[in-house]
Amino acid sequence: MTELRELYQEVILDHNKRPRNKGRLQEYTQRSVGHNPLCGDIVTVYLKVNDGVIEEISFEGEGCAISTASASLMTEAVKGKKIREIETLFSKVHEMLTVDGADESLGSLVALAGVREFPIRVKCATLAWHTLQAALRNETTPVSTE
């Protein structure tokens, strides 16, 4: 179990140091801003959606290692997925972080499972996900994890 935990920590550190899909999309169809007032994390998610499929996604913002790694992992997980698949994925990730722990069907997102042991960090890990949902609903009011 220790080796698995170390692997997950390496994934988190890698995504924090070299976040994937970070930056503003030049052309996007939807965008939303999220803020975690507890720790000051802020994220903007950009989407290019076509025929109900996320063709492109990116994020920008400032946050802790968990927040940045979660946003990076999220962008990799949802790119190319249908919007209706995102709701199911969000539910699984949220459940993993708040109730059940690791769900191996989530692939690399399982690296976030250890966050559950630190309840104050769950808001950091879910910020990008809540912001993604707001973007999908075309919400213009910033999302808060409070």
CORCORRA-V569553 format. One line per field, one symbol per residue. ss: DSSP state (a for helix, b for strand, c for the rest). burial: + if it has 9 or more other ideal C-beta (glycine too) atoms within 8 Angstrom, else -. A space follows every 50 residues. Layout:
ss: ???
burial: ???
This chain:
ss: caaaaaaaaaaaaaaaaccccbcccccccbbbbbbbccccbbbbbbbbbb ccbbbbbbbbbbccaaaaaaaaaaaaaacccbaaaaaaaaaaaaaaaaaa cccaaaaaaaaaaaaaacaaaaaaaaaaaaaaaaaaccccccbbcc
burial: ----+-+++-++++++--++++--+--+-+++++++--+-+++++++++- --++-++++++-++-++++++++++++++-+-+--+--++-++++++--- --+--+-+++++++++----++++++++++++++++------+-+-
